[in-house]
Amino acid sequence: MTYAELQEALLILGLGKRATLKEIKTRQRELVKRYHPDAGNAGDPELIRKVNAAYGMLLDYVSEYRFSFAEDEFYEQNPEERLWMQFADDPLWGKR
């Protein structure tokens, strides 16, 4: 997989630069329900194939992703915890 292919998959599913696994799965289900020929509307089989291929590519990417458990990454994902650590000793704001 190339970076361009990864970006194309994100574009097909209508996702931004950051997405959770739950968001990826939800978006794929929405698109399949909307465009599937069996849904009672004039579905587009080619679009469904593209959506499913993009979904598969993103799942492969996510399953092979190496997560960072570094402290700086933790605080980037949990900004409220960074604030807590910054002001934990403050007599006014501290004390959970």
Buried (B, 14 or more C-beta within 10 A) or exposed (E): EEEEEBEBBBEBBEBEEEBEEEEBBEBBEEBBEBBBEEEEEEBBEEBBEBBBBBBEBBBEBEEEEEEEEEEEEEBEEEEEEBEEEEEEEEEEEEEE
